[in-house]
Amino acid sequence: MDSADDYVRIEIETAFQRNIPVIPVKFEGVSMPDVSELPDTLKELPYLNAVDIRPDADFKTDMEKLIRQLEVLMPESLRQGRS
């Protein structure tokens, strides 16, 4: 995330600036970056609770956990349309 034109970096920075919740998703045991590896605008990223998505028998459970977290963050007006 060293490049200022990295679209992932831009999206995360924009979310932080607008106070939009960010949920890091880690696949196959990838770890969060160290604070020292990140630009100042992303220093809070490693301190966020990440969701691990494993490609084994726990995949469905992991995805359900992520969906529950997203539903908590979803505005009530959007949740009403879900069944």
mmCIF file of the N, C-alpha and C atoms, coordinates in Angstrom:
data_MODEL
# 
_entry.id   MODEL 
# 
loop_
_atom_site.group_PDB 
_atom_site.id 
_atom_site.type_symbol 
_atom_site.label_atom_id 
_atom_site.label_alt_id 
_atom_site.label_comp_id 
_atom_site.label_asym_id 
_atom_site.label_entity_id 
_atom_site.label_seq_id 
_atom_site.pdbx_PDB_ins_code 
_atom_site.Cartn_x 
_atom_site.Cartn_y 
_atom_site.Cartn_z 
_atom_site.occupancy 
_atom_site.B_iso_or_equiv 
_atom_site.pdbx_formal_charge 
_atom_site.auth_seq_id 
_atom_site.auth_comp_id 
_atom_site.auth_asym_id 
_atom_site.auth_atom_id 
_atom_site.pdbx_PDB_model_num 
ATOM 1   N N  . MET A 1 1  ? 0.821   -1.192  0.000  1.00 0.00 ? 1  MET A N  1 
ATOM 2   C CA . MET A 1 1  ? 0.000   0.000   0.000  1.00 0.00 ? 1  MET A CA 1 
ATOM 3   C C  . MET A 1 1  ? 0.861   1.250   0.000  1.00 0.00 ? 1  MET A C  1 
ATOM 4   N N  . ASP A 1 2  ? 2.004   1.144   -0.621 1.00 0.00 ? 2  ASP A N  1 
ATOM 5   C CA . ASP A 1 2  ? 2.899   2.291   -0.698 1.00 0.00 ? 2  ASP A CA 1 
ATOM 6   C C  . ASP A 1 2  ? 2.469   3.293   -1.760 1.00 0.00 ? 2  ASP A C  1 
ATOM 7   N N  . SER A 1 3  ? 1.796   2.816   -2.783 1.00 0.00 ? 3  SER A N  1 
ATOM 8   C CA . SER A 1 3  ? 1.428   3.671   -3.898 1.00 0.00 ? 3  SER A CA 1 
ATOM 9   C C  . SER A 1 3  ? 0.187   4.495   -3.567 1.00 0.00 ? 3  SER A C  1 
ATOM 10  N N  . ALA A 1 4  ? 0.282   5.793   -3.749 1.00 0.00 ? 4  ALA A N  1 
ATOM 11  C CA . ALA A 1 4  ? -0.843  6.690   -3.466 1.00 0.00 ? 4  ALA A CA 1 
ATOM 12  C C  . ALA A 1 4  ? -2.015  6.455   -4.414 1.00 0.00 ? 4  ALA A C  1 
ATOM 13  N N  . ASP A 1 5  ? -1.779  5.803   -5.569 1.00 0.00 ? 5  ASP A N  1 
ATOM 14  C CA . ASP A 1 5  ? -2.874  5.553   -6.502 1.00 0.00 ? 5  ASP A CA 1 
ATOM 15  C C  . ASP A 1 5  ? -3.395  4.117   -6.427 1.00 0.00 ? 5  ASP A C  1 
ATOM 16  N N  . ASP A 1 6  ? -3.023  3.384   -5.390 1.00 0.00 ? 6  ASP A N  1 
ATOM 17  C CA . ASP A 1 6  ? -3.530  2.037   -5.143 1.00 0.00 ? 6  ASP A CA 1 
ATOM 18  C C  . ASP A 1 6  ? -5.015  2.159   -4.807 1.00 0.00 ? 6  ASP A C  1 
ATOM 19  N N  . TYR A 1 7  ? -5.892  1.530   -5.600 1.00 0.00 ? 7  TYR A N  1 
ATOM 20  C CA . TYR A 1 7  ? -7.325  1.717   -5.406 1.00 0.00 ? 7  TYR A CA 1 
ATOM 21  C C  . TYR A 1 7  ? -7.808  1.165   -4.064 1.00 0.00 ? 7  TYR A C  1 
ATOM 22  N N  . VAL A 1 8  ? -7.186  0.104   -3.552 1.00 0.00 ? 8  VAL A N  1 
ATOM 23  C CA . VAL A 1 8  ? -7.574  -0.414  -2.241 1.00 0.00 ? 8  VAL A CA 1 
ATOM 24  C C  . VAL A 1 8  ? -7.213  0.606   -1.155 1.00 0.00 ? 8  VAL A C  1 
ATOM 25  N N  . ARG A 1 9  ? -6.025  1.158   -1.270 1.00 0.00 ? 9  ARG A N  1 
ATOM 26  C CA . ARG A 1 9  ? -5.605  2.193   -0.312 1.00 0.00 ? 9  ARG A CA 1 
ATOM 27  C C  . ARG A 1 9  ? -6.571  3.374   -0.351 1.00 0.00 ? 9  ARG A C  1 
ATOM 28  N N  . ILE A 1 10 ? -6.923  3.821   -1.543 1.00 0.00 ? 10 ILE A N  1 
ATOM 29  C CA . ILE A 1 10 ? -7.840  4.960   -1.686 1.00 0.00 ? 10 ILE A CA 1 
ATOM 30  C C  . ILE A 1 10 ? -9.191  4.648   -1.051 1.00 0.00 ? 10 ILE A C  1 
ATOM 31  N N  . GLU A 1 11 ? -9.701  3.436   -1.261 1.00 0.00 ? 11 GLU A N  1 
ATOM 32  C CA . GLU A 1 11 ? -11.001 3.069   -0.692 1.00 0.00 ? 11 GLU A CA 1 
ATOM 33  C C  . GLU A 1 11 ? -10.955 3.035   0.839  1.00 0.00 ? 11 GLU A C  1 
ATOM 34  N N  . ILE A 1 12 ? -9.893  2.479   1.394  1.00 0.00 ? 12 ILE A N  1 
ATOM 35  C CA . ILE A 1 12 ? -9.780  2.416   2.857  1.00 0.00 ? 12 ILE A CA 1 
ATOM 36  C C  . ILE A 1 12 ? -9.598  3.804   3.443  1.00 0.00 ? 12 ILE A C  1 
ATOM 37  N N  . GLU A 1 13 ? -8.738  4.615   2.831  1.00 0.00 ? 13 GLU A N  1 
ATOM 38  C CA . GLU A 1 13 ? -8.540  5.989   3.312  1.00 0.00 ? 13 GLU A CA 1 
ATOM 39  C C  . GLU A 1 13 ? -9.845  6.781   3.266  1.00 0.00 ? 13 GLU A C  1 
ATOM 40  N N  . THR A 1 14 ? -10.589 6.624   2.193  1.00 0.00 ? 14 THR A N  1 
ATOM 41  C CA . THR A 1 14 ? -11.857 7.329   2.045  1.00 0.00 ? 14 THR A CA 1 
ATOM 42  C C  . THR A 1 14 ? -12.845 6.885   3.120  1.00 0.00 ? 14 THR A C  1 
ATOM 43  N N  . ALA A 1 15 ? -12.897 5.585   3.379  1.00 0.00 ? 15 ALA A N  1 
ATOM 44  C CA . ALA A 1 15 ? -13.786 5.078   4.433  1.00 0.00 ? 15 ALA A CA 1 
ATOM 45  C C  . ALA A 1 15 ? -13.399 5.661   5.790  1.00 0.00 ? 15 ALA A C  1 
ATOM 46  N N  . PHE A 1 16 ? -12.107 5.688   6.096  1.00 0.00 ? 16 PHE A N  1 
ATOM 47  C CA . PHE A 1 16 ? -11.652 6.271   7.367  1.00 0.00 ? 16 PHE A CA 1 
ATOM 48  C C  . PHE A 1 16 ? -12.040 7.746   7.445  1.00 0.00 ? 16 PHE A C  1 
ATOM 49  N N  . GLN A 1 17 ? -11.848 8.487   6.366  1.00 0.00 ? 17 GLN A N  1 
ATOM 50  C CA . GLN A 1 17 ? -12.154 9.917   6.359  1.00 0.00 ? 17 GLN A CA 1 
ATOM 51  C C  . GLN A 1 17 ? -13.643 10.185  6.564  1.00 0.00 ? 17 GLN A C  1 
ATOM 52  N N  . ARG A 1 18 ? -14.472 9.302   6.045  1.00 0.00 ? 18 ARG A N  1 
ATOM 53  C CA . ARG A 1 18 ? -15.929 9.479   6.124  1.00 0.00 ? 18 ARG A CA 1 
ATOM 54  C C  . ARG A 1 18 ? -16.558 8.721   7.286  1.00 0.00 ? 18 ARG A C  1 
ATOM 55  N N  . ASN A 1 19 ? -15.722 8.152   8.139  1.00 0.00 ? 19 ASN A N  1 
ATOM 56  C CA . ASN A 1 19 ? -16.209 7.365   9.280  1.00 0.00 ? 19 ASN A CA 1 
ATOM 57  C C  . ASN A 1 19 ? -17.107 6.208   8.851  1.00 0.00 ? 19 ASN A C  1 
ATOM 58  N N  . ILE A 1 20 ? -16.744 5.587   7.748  1.00 0.00 ? 20 ILE A N  1 
ATOM 59  C CA . ILE A 1 20 ? -17.434 4.396   7.263  1.00 0.00 ? 20 ILE A CA 1 
ATOM 60  C C  . ILE A 1 20 ? -16.726 3.190   7.875  1.00 0.00 ? 20 ILE A C  1 
ATOM 61  N N  . PRO A 1 21 ? -17.469 2.269   8.480  1.00 0.00 ? 21 PRO A N  1 
ATOM 62  C CA . PRO A 1 21 ? -16.829 1.108   9.094  1.00 0.00 ? 21 PRO A CA 1 
ATOM 63  C C  . PRO A 1 21 ? -16.027 0.283   8.080  1.00 0.00 ? 21 PRO A C  1 
ATOM 64  N N  . VAL A 1 22 ? -14.890 -0.198  8.533  1.00 0.00 ? 22 VAL A N  1 
ATOM 65  C CA . VAL A 1 22 ? -14.026 -1.052  7.717  1.00 0.00 ? 22 VAL A CA 1 
ATOM 66  C C  . VAL A 1 22 ? -13.861 -2.374  8.455  1.00 0.00 ? 22 VAL A C  1 
ATOM 67  N N  . ILE A 1 23 ? -14.138 -3.475  7.777  1.00 0.00 ? 23 ILE A N  1 
ATOM 68  C CA . ILE A 1 23 ? -13.931 -4.794  8.346  1.00 0.00 ? 23 ILE A CA 1 
ATOM 69  C C  . ILE A 1 23 ? -12.882 -5.499  7.490  1.00 0.00 ? 23 ILE A C  1 
ATOM 70  N N  . PRO A 1 24 ? -11.662 -5.619  7.990  1.00 0.00 ? 24 PRO A N  1 
ATOM 71  C CA . PRO A 1 24 ? -10.646 -6.350  7.230  1.00 0.00 ? 24 PRO A CA 1 
ATOM 72  C C  . PRO A 1 24 ? -11.027 -7.835  7.129  1.00 0.00 ? 24 PRO A C  1 
ATOM 73  N N  . VAL A 1 25 ? -10.832 -8.403  5.966  1.00 0.00 ? 25 VAL A N  1 
ATOM 74  C CA . VAL A 1 25 ? -11.103 -9.820  5.740  1.00 0.00 ? 25 VAL A CA 1 
ATOM 75  C C  . VAL A 1 25 ? -9.789  -10.475 5.348  1.00 0.00 ? 25 VAL A C  1 
ATOM 76  N N  . LYS A 1 26 ? -9.410  -11.492 6.112  1.00 0.00 ? 26 LYS A N  1 
ATOM 77  C CA . LYS A 1 26 ? -8.152  -12.188 5.863  1.00 0.00 ? 26 LYS A CA 1 
ATOM 78  C C  . LYS A 1 26 ? -8.456  -13.583 5.324  1.00 0.00 ? 26 LYS A C  1 
ATOM 79  N N  . PHE A 1 27 ? -7.736  -13.970 4.282  1.00 0.00 ? 27 PHE A N  1 
ATOM 80  C CA . PHE A 1 27 ? -7.904  -15.288 3.677  1.00 0.00 ? 27 PHE A CA 1 
ATOM 81  C C  . PHE A 1 27 ? -6.677  -16.144 3.932  1.00 0.00 ? 27 PHE A C  1 
ATOM 82  N N  . GLU A 1 28 ? -6.922  -17.416 4.197  1.00 0.00 ? 28 GLU A N  1 
ATOM 83  C CA . GLU A 1 28 ? -5.879  -18.429 4.320  1.00 0.00 ? 28 GLU A CA 1 
ATOM 84  C C  . GLU A 1 28 ? -4.727  -18.022 5.233  1.00 0.00 ? 28 GLU A C  1 
ATOM 85  N N  . GLY A 1 29 ? -5.057  -17.475 6.393  1.00 0.00 ? 29 GLY A N  1 
ATOM 86  C CA . GLY A 1 29 ? -4.045  -17.180 7.395  1.00 0.00 ? 29 GLY A CA 1 
ATOM 87  C C  . GLY A 1 29 ? -3.164  -15.979 7.122  1.00 0.00 ? 29 GLY A C  1 
ATOM 88  N N  . VAL A 1 30 ? -3.513  -15.148 6.163  1.00 0.00 ? 30 VAL A N  1 
ATOM 89  C CA . VAL A 1 30 ? -2.735  -13.935 5.900  1.00 0.00 ? 30 VAL A CA 1 
ATOM 90  C C  . VAL A 1 30 ? -2.857  -13.023 7.114  1.00 0.00 ? 30 VAL A C  1 
ATOM 91  N N  . SER A 1 31 ? -1.748  -12.448 7.531  1.00 0.00 ? 31 SER A N  1 
ATOM 92  C CA . SER A 1 31 ? -1.783  -11.591 8.713  1.00 0.00 ? 31 SER A CA 1 
ATOM 93  C C  . SER A 1 31 ? -1.973  -10.126 8.320  1.00 0.00 ? 31 SER A C  1 
ATOM 94  N N  . MET A 1 32 ? -2.401  -9.346  9.305  1.00 0.00 ? 32 MET A N  1 
ATOM 95  C CA . MET A 1 32 ? -2.565  -7.921  9.090  1.00 0.00 ? 32 MET A CA 1 
ATOM 96  C C  . MET A 1 32 ? -1.182  -7.291  8.951  1.00 0.00 ? 32 MET A C  1 
ATOM 97  N N  . PRO A 1 33 ? -1.062  -6.229  8.167  1.00 0.00 ? 33 PRO A N  1 
ATOM 98  C CA . PRO A 1 33 ? 0.243   -5.570  8.035  1.00 0.00 ? 33 PRO A CA 1 
ATOM 99  C C  . PRO A 1 33 ? 0.656   -4.926  9.348  1.00 0.00 ? 33 PRO A C  1 
ATOM 100 N N  . ASP A 1 34 ? 1.937   -4.797  9.537  1.00 0.00 ? 34 ASP A N  1 
ATOM 101 C CA . ASP A 1 34 ? 2.464   -4.113  10.715 1.00 0.00 ? 34 ASP A CA 1 
ATOM 102 C C  . ASP A 1 34 ? 2.289   -2.610  10.521 1.00 0.00 ? 34 ASP A C  1 
ATOM 103 N N  . VAL A 1 35 ? 2.053   -1.904  11.607 1.00 0.00 ? 35 VAL A N  1 
ATOM 104 C CA . VAL A 1 35 ? 1.869   -0.447  11.547 1.00 0.00 ? 35 VAL A CA 1 
ATOM 105 C C  . VAL A 1 35 ? 3.030   0.223   10.823 1.00 0.00 ? 35 VAL A C  1 
ATOM 106 N N  . SER A 1 36 ? 4.237   -0.277  11.039 1.00 0.00 ? 36 SER A N  1 
ATOM 107 C CA . SER A 1 36 ? 5.425   0.332   10.427 1.00 0.00 ? 36 SER A CA 1 
ATOM 108 C C  . SER A 1 36 ? 5.444   0.191   8.902  1.00 0.00 ? 36 SER A C  1 
ATOM 109 N N  . GLU A 1 37 ? 4.626   -0.702  8.367  1.00 0.00 ? 37 GLU A N  1 
ATOM 110 C CA . GLU A 1 37 ? 4.579   -0.925  6.920  1.00 0.00 ? 37 GLU A CA 1 
ATOM 111 C C  . GLU A 1 37 ? 3.563   -0.036  6.216  1.00 0.00 ? 37 GLU A C  1 
ATOM 112 N N  . LEU A 1 38 ? 2.788   0.701   6.984  1.00 0.00 ? 38 LEU A N  1 
ATOM 113 C CA . LEU A 1 38 ? 1.671   1.453   6.423  1.00 0.00 ? 38 LEU A CA 1 
ATOM 114 C C  . LEU A 1 38 ? 1.917   2.955   6.425  1.00 0.00 ? 38 LEU A C  1 
ATOM 115 N N  . PRO A 1 39 ? 1.310   3.653   5.452  1.00 0.00 ? 39 PRO A N  1 
ATOM 116 C CA . PRO A 1 39 ? 1.369   5.122   5.480  1.00 0.00 ? 39 PRO A CA 1 
ATOM 117 C C  . PRO A 1 39 ? 0.542   5.637   6.661  1.00 0.00 ? 39 PRO A C  1 
ATOM 118 N N  . ASP A 1 40 ? 0.794   6.846   7.072  1.00 0.00 ? 40 ASP A N  1 
ATOM 119 C CA . ASP A 1 40 ? 0.101   7.432   8.229  1.00 0.00 ? 40 ASP A CA 1 
ATOM 120 C C  . ASP A 1 40 ? -1.416  7.358   8.106  1.00 0.00 ? 40 ASP A C  1 
ATOM 121 N N  . THR A 1 41 ? -1.930  7.484   6.898  1.00 0.00 ? 41 THR A N  1 
ATOM 122 C CA . THR A 1 41 ? -3.378  7.487   6.693  1.00 0.00 ? 41 THR A CA 1 
ATOM 123 C C  . THR A 1 41 ? -4.025  6.136   6.959  1.00 0.00 ? 41 THR A C  1 
ATOM 124 N N  . LEU A 1 42 ? -3.217  5.091   7.069  1.00 0.00 ? 42 LEU A N  1 
ATOM 125 C CA . LEU A 1 42 ? -3.755  3.740   7.283  1.00 0.00 ? 42 LEU A CA 1 
ATOM 126 C C  . LEU A 1 42 ? -3.285  3.115   8.597  1.00 0.00 ? 42 LEU A C  1 
ATOM 127 N N  . LYS A 1 43 ? -2.695  3.904   9.471  1.00 0.00 ? 43 LYS A N  1 
ATOM 128 C CA . LYS A 1 43 ? -2.099  3.376   10.703 1.00 0.00 ? 43 LYS A CA 1 
ATOM 129 C C  . LYS A 1 43 ? -3.102  2.664   11.609 1.00 0.00 ? 43 LYS A C  1 
ATOM 130 N N  . GLU A 1 44 ? -4.381  2.989   11.529 1.00 0.00 ? 44 GLU A N  1 
ATOM 131 C CA . GLU A 1 44 ? -5.357  2.340   12.400 1.00 0.00 ? 44 GLU A CA 1 
ATOM 132 C C  . GLU A 1 44 ? -5.800  0.968   11.878 1.00 0.00 ? 44 GLU A C  1 
ATOM 133 N N  . LEU A 1 45 ? -5.493  0.654   10.638 1.00 0.00 ? 45 LEU A N  1 
ATOM 134 C CA . LEU A 1 45 ? -5.945  -0.593  10.022 1.00 0.00 ? 45 LEU A CA 1 
ATOM 135 C C  . LEU A 1 45 ? -5.568  -1.848  10.817 1.00 0.00 ? 45 LEU A C  1 
ATOM 136 N N  . PRO A 1 46 ? -4.329  -2.013  11.252 1.00 0.00 ? 46 PRO A N  1 
ATOM 137 C CA . PRO A 1 46 ? -3.977  -3.250  11.972 1.00 0.00 ? 46 PRO A CA 1 
ATOM 138 C C  . PRO A 1 46 ? -4.693  -3.425  13.313 1.00 0.00 ? 46 PRO A C  1 
ATOM 139 N N  . TYR A 1 47 ? -5.286  -2.366  13.824 1.00 0.00 ? 47 TYR A N  1 
ATOM 140 C CA . TYR A 1 47 ? -5.965  -2.437  15.116 1.00 0.00 ? 47 TYR A CA 1 
ATOM 141 C C  . TYR A 1 47 ? -7.442  -2.813  14.992 1.00 0.00 ? 47 TYR A C  1 
ATOM 142 N N  . LEU A 1 48 ? -7.933  -2.919  13.765 1.00 0.00 ? 48 LEU A N  1 
ATOM 143 C CA . LEU A 1 48 ? -9.323  -3.312  13.548 1.00 0.00 ? 48 LEU A CA 1 
ATOM 144 C C  . LEU A 1 48 ? -9.450  -4.829  13.677 1.00 0.00 ? 48 LEU A C  1 
ATOM 145 N N  . ASN A 1 49 ? -10.596 -5.268  14.150 1.00 0.00 ? 49 ASN A N  1 
ATOM 146 C CA . ASN A 1 49 ? -10.839 -6.703  14.244 1.00 0.00 ? 49 ASN A CA 1 
ATOM 147 C C  . ASN A 1 49 ? -11.098 -7.257  12.847 1.00 0.00 ? 49 ASN A C  1 
ATOM 148 N N  . ALA A 1 50 ? -10.263 -8.185  12.451 1.00 0.00 ? 50 ALA A N  1 
ATOM 149 C CA . ALA A 1 50 ? -10.389 -8.790  11.126 1.00 0.00 ? 50 ALA A CA 1 
ATOM 150 C C  . ALA A 1 50 ? -11.197 -10.085 11.217 1.00 0.00 ? 50 ALA A C  1 
ATOM 151 N N  . VAL A 1 51 ? -11.815 -10.429 10.108 1.00 0.00 ? 51 VAL A N  1 
ATOM 152 C CA . VAL A 1 51 ? -12.538 -11.692 9.988  1.00 0.00 ? 51 VAL A CA 1 
ATOM 153 C C  . VAL A 1 51 ? -11.675 -12.628 9.162  1.00 0.00 ? 51 VAL A C  1 
ATOM 154 N N  . ASP A 1 52 ? -11.435 -13.825 9.699  1.00 0.00 ? 52 ASP A N  1 
ATOM 155 C CA . ASP A 1 52 ? -10.685 -14.838 8.965  1.00 0.00 ? 52 ASP A CA 1 
ATOM 156 C C  . ASP A 1 52 ? -11.645 -15.686 8.157  1.00 0.00 ? 52 ASP A C  1 
ATOM 157 N N  . ILE A 1 53 ? -11.332 -15.860 6.884  1.00 0.00 ? 53 ILE A N  1 
ATOM 158 C CA . ILE A 1 53 ? -12.116 -16.730 6.013  1.00 0.00 ? 53 ILE A CA 1 
ATOM 159 C C  . ILE A 1 53 ? -11.210 -17.890 5.627  1.00 0.00 ? 53 ILE A C  1 
ATOM 160 N N  . ARG A 1 54 ? -11.574 -19.075 6.105  1.00 0.00 ? 54 ARG A N  1 
ATOM 161 C CA . ARG A 1 54 ? -10.757 -20.257 5.840  1.00 0.00 ? 54 ARG A CA 1 
ATOM 162 C C  . ARG A 1 54 ? -11.390 -21.086 4.739  1.00 0.00 ? 54 ARG A C  1 
ATOM 163 N N  . PRO A 1 55 ? -10.573 -21.662 3.843  1.00 0.00 ? 55 PRO A N  1 
ATOM 164 C CA . PRO A 1 55 ? -11.101 -22.403 2.690  1.00 0.00 ? 55 PRO A CA 1 
ATOM 165 C C  . PRO A 1 55 ? -11.431 -23.862 3.011  1.00 0.00 ? 55 PRO A C  1 
ATOM 166 N N  . ASP A 1 56 ? -11.670 -24.171 4.276  1.00 0.00 ? 56 ASP A N  1 
ATOM 167 C CA . ASP A 1 56 ? -11.918 -25.559 4.655  1.00 0.00 ? 56 ASP A CA 1 
ATOM 168 C C  . ASP A 1 56 ? -13.375 -25.712 5.096  1.00 0.00 ? 56 ASP A C  1 
ATOM 169 N N  . ALA A 1 57 ? -13.618 -26.663 5.958  1.00 0.00 ? 57 ALA A N  1 
ATOM 170 C CA . ALA A 1 57 ? -14.979 -26.924 6.432  1.00 0.00 ? 57 ALA A CA 1 
ATOM 171 C C  . ALA A 1 57 ? -15.564 -25.743 7.205  1.00 0.00 ? 57 ALA A C  1 
ATOM 172 N N  . ASP A 1 58 ? -14.721 -24.820 7.665  1.00 0.00 ? 58 ASP A N  1 
ATOM 173 C CA . ASP A 1 58 ? -15.191 -23.656 8.415  1.00 0.00 ? 58 ASP A CA 1 
ATOM 174 C C  . ASP A 1 58 ? -15.592 -22.487 7.520  1.00 0.00 ? 58 ASP A C  1 
ATOM 175 N N  . PHE A 1 59 ? -15.452 -22.631 6.211  1.00 0.00 ? 59 PHE A N  1 
ATOM 176 C CA . PHE A 1 59 ? -15.751 -21.532 5.288  1.00 0.00 ? 59 PHE A CA 1 
ATOM 177 C C  . PHE A 1 59 ? -17.155 -20.971 5.522  1.00 0.00 ? 59 PHE A C  1 
ATOM 178 N N  . LYS A 1 60 ? -18.144 -21.841 5.570  1.00 0.00 ? 60 LYS A N  1 
ATOM 179 C CA . LYS A 1 60 ? -19.532 -21.381 5.728  1.00 0.00 ? 60 LYS A CA 1 
ATOM 180 C C  . LYS A 1 60 ? -19.704 -20.643 7.056  1.00 0.00 ? 60 LYS A C  1 
ATOM 181 N N  . THR A 1 61 ? -19.150 -21.178 8.126  1.00 0.00 ? 61 THR A N  1 
ATOM 182 C CA . THR A 1 61 ? -19.236 -20.522 9.438  1.00 0.00 ? 61 THR A CA 1 
ATOM 183 C C  . THR A 1 61 ? -18.560 -19.161 9.413  1.00 0.00 ? 61 THR A C  1 
ATOM 184 N N  . ASP A 1 62 ? -17.390 -19.091 8.777  1.00 0.00 ? 62 ASP A N  1 
ATOM 185 C CA . ASP A 1 62 ? -16.666 -17.822 8.675  1.00 0.00 ? 62 ASP A CA 1 
ATOM 186 C C  . ASP A 1 62 ? -17.475 -16.793 7.893  1.00 0.00 ? 62 ASP A C  1 
ATOM 187 N N  . MET A 1 63 ? -18.083 -17.220 6.791  1.00 0.00 ? 63 MET A N  1 
ATOM 188 C CA . MET A 1 63 ? -18.881 -16.293 5.982  1.00 0.00 ? 63 MET A CA 1 
ATOM 189 C C  . MET A 1 63 ? -20.122 -15.831 6.731  1.00 0.00 ? 63 MET A C  1 
ATOM 190 N N  . GLU A 1 64 ? -20.740 -16.731 7.480  1.00 0.00 ? 64 GLU A N  1 
ATOM 191 C CA . GLU A 1 64 ? -21.914 -16.351 8.268  1.00 0.00 ? 64 GLU A CA 1 
ATOM 192 C C  . GLU A 1 64 ? -21.539 -15.312 9.327  1.00 0.00 ? 64 GLU A C  1 
ATOM 193 N N  . LYS A 1 65 ? -20.365 -15.463 9.926  1.00 0.00 ? 65 LYS A N  1 
ATOM 194 C CA . LYS A 1 65 ? -19.886 -14.482 10.902 1.00 0.00 ? 65 LYS A CA 1 
ATOM 195 C C  . LYS A 1 65 ? -19.704 -13.117 10.242 1.00 0.00 ? 65 LYS A C  1 
ATOM 196 N N  . LEU A 1 66 ? -19.111 -13.096 9.056  1.00 0.00 ? 66 LEU A N  1 
ATOM 197 C CA . LEU A 1 66 ? -18.924 -11.842 8.325  1.00 0.00 ? 66 LEU A CA 1 
ATOM 198 C C  . LEU A 1 66 ? -20.275 -11.215 7.984  1.00 0.00 ? 66 LEU A C  1 
ATOM 199 N N  . ILE A 1 67 ? -21.209 -12.019 7.526  1.00 0.00 ? 67 ILE A N  1 
ATOM 200 C CA . ILE A 1 67 ? -22.540 -11.513 7.175  1.00 0.00 ? 67 ILE A CA 1 
ATOM 201 C C  . ILE A 1 67 ? -23.220 -10.909 8.400  1.00 0.00 ? 67 ILE A C  1 
ATOM 202 N N  . ARG A 1 68 ? -23.108 -11.562 9.550  1.00 0.00 ? 68 ARG A N  1 
ATOM 203 C CA . ARG A 1 68 ? -23.709 -11.012 10.780 1.00 0.00 ? 68 ARG A CA 1 
ATOM 204 C C  . ARG A 1 68 ? -23.092 -9.657  11.128 1.00 0.00 ? 68 ARG A C  1 
ATOM 205 N N  . GLN A 1 69 ? -21.779 -9.542  10.976 1.00 0.00 ? 69 GLN A N  1 
ATOM 206 C CA . GLN A 1 69 ? -21.127 -8.259  11.264 1.00 0.00 ? 69 GLN A CA 1 
ATOM 207 C C  . GLN A 1 69 ? -21.599 -7.180  10.299 1.00 0.00 ? 69 GLN A C  1 
ATOM 208 N N  . LEU A 1 70 ? -21.752 -7.533  9.038  1.00 0.00 ? 70 LEU A N  1 
ATOM 209 C CA . LEU A 1 70 ? -22.226 -6.562  8.049  1.00 0.00 ? 70 LEU A CA 1 
ATOM 210 C C  . LEU A 1 70 ? -23.668 -6.154  8.324  1.00 0.00 ? 70 LEU A C  1 
ATOM 211 N N  . GLU A 1 71 ? -24.490 -7.105  8.737  1.00 0.00 ? 71 GLU A N  1 
ATOM 212 C CA . GLU A 1 71 ? -25.886 -6.788  9.035  1.00 0.00 ? 71 GLU A CA 1 
ATOM 213 C C  . GLU A 1 71 ? -26.008 -5.819  10.212 1.00 0.00 ? 71 GLU A C  1 
ATOM 214 N N  . VAL A 1 72 ? -25.142 -5.943  11.196 1.00 0.00 ? 72 VAL A N  1 
ATOM 215 C CA . VAL A 1 72 ? -25.159 -5.017  12.332 1.00 0.00 ? 72 VAL A CA 1 
ATOM 216 C C  . VAL A 1 72 ? -24.861 -3.602  11.861 1.00 0.00 ? 72 VAL A C  1 
ATOM 217 N N  . LEU A 1 73 ? -23.981 -3.484  10.888 1.00 0.00 ? 73 LEU A N  1 
ATOM 218 C CA . LEU A 1 73 ? -23.588 -2.171  10.386 1.00 0.00 ? 73 LEU A CA 1 
ATOM 219 C C  . LEU A 1 73 ? -24.568 -1.603  9.359  1.00 0.00 ? 73 LEU A C  1 
ATOM 220 N N  . MET A 1 74 ? -25.412 -2.462  8.818  1.00 0.00 ? 74 MET A N  1 
ATOM 221 C CA . MET A 1 74 ? -26.332 -2.059  7.763  1.00 0.00 ? 74 MET A CA 1 
ATOM 222 C C  . MET A 1 74 ? -27.439 -1.176  8.334  1.00 0.00 ? 74 MET A C  1 
ATOM 223 N N  . PRO A 1 75 ? -27.752 -0.075  7.658  1.00 0.00 ? 75 PRO A N  1 
ATOM 224 C CA . PRO A 1 75 ? -28.851 0.779   8.128  1.00 0.00 ? 75 PRO A CA 1 
ATOM 225 C C  . PRO A 1 75 ? -30.167 0.002   8.191  1.00 0.00 ? 75 PRO A C  1 
ATOM 226 N N  . GLU A 1 76 ? -30.988 0.341   9.154  1.00 0.00 ? 76 GLU A N  1 
ATOM 227 C CA . GLU A 1 76 ? -32.280 -0.333  9.338  1.00 0.00 ? 76 GLU A CA 1 
ATOM 228 C C  . GLU A 1 76 ? -33.105 -0.334  8.058  1.00 0.00 ? 76 GLU A C  1 
ATOM 229 N N  . SER A 1 77 ? -33.072 0.747   7.307  1.00 0.00 ? 77 SER A N  1 
ATOM 230 C CA . SER A 1 77 ? -33.864 0.841   6.078  1.00 0.00 ? 77 SER A CA 1 
ATOM 231 C C  . SER A 1 77 ? -33.478 -0.232  5.071  1.00 0.00 ? 77 SER A C  1 
ATOM 232 N N  . LEU A 1 78 ? -32.217 -0.641  5.065  1.00 0.00 ? 78 LEU A N  1 
ATOM 233 C CA . LEU A 1 78 ? -31.779 -1.703  4.162  1.00 0.00 ? 78 LEU A CA 1 
ATOM 234 C C  . LEU A 1 78 ? -32.092 -3.084  4.725  1.00 0.00 ? 78 LEU A C  1 
ATOM 235 N N  . ARG A 1 79 ? -32.057 -3.223  6.039  1.00 0.00 ? 79 ARG A N  1 
ATOM 236 C CA . ARG A 1 79 ? -32.320 -4.517  6.675  1.00 0.00 ? 79 ARG A CA 1 
ATOM 237 C C  . ARG A 1 79 ? -33.773 -4.937  6.519  1.00 0.00 ? 79 ARG A C  1 
ATOM 238 N N  . GLN A 1 80 ? -34.683 -3.992  6.409  1.00 0.00 ? 80 GLN A N  1 
ATOM 239 C CA . GLN A 1 80 ? -36.101 -4.317  6.339  1.00 0.00 ? 80 GLN A CA 1 
ATOM 240 C C  . GLN A 1 80 ? -36.427 -5.143  5.093  1.00 0.00 ? 80 GLN A C  1 
ATOM 241 N N  . GLY A 1 81 ? -35.688 -4.967  4.036  1.00 0.00 ? 81 GLY A N  1 
ATOM 242 C CA . GLY A 1 81 ? -35.940 -5.706  2.803  1.00 0.00 ? 81 GLY A CA 1 
ATOM 243 C C  . GLY A 1 81 ? -35.367 -7.113  2.797  1.00 0.00 ? 81 GLY A C  1 
ATOM 244 N N  . ARG A 1 82 ? -34.585 -7.468  3.814  1.00 0.00 ? 82 ARG A N  1 
ATOM 245 C CA . ARG A 1 82 ? -33.954 -8.785  3.884  1.00 0.00 ? 82 ARG A CA 1 
ATOM 246 C C  . ARG A 1 82 ? -34.875 -9.762  4.609  1.00 0.00 ? 82 ARG A C  1 
ATOM 247 N N  . SER A 1 83 ? -34.831 -10.997 4.172  1.00 0.00 ? 83 SER A N  1 
ATOM 248 C CA . SER A 1 83 ? -35.636 -12.014 4.874  1.00 0.00 ? 83 SER A CA 1 
ATOM 249 C C  . SER A 1 83 ? -34.753 -13.039 5.517  1.00 0.00 ? 83 SER A C  1 
# 
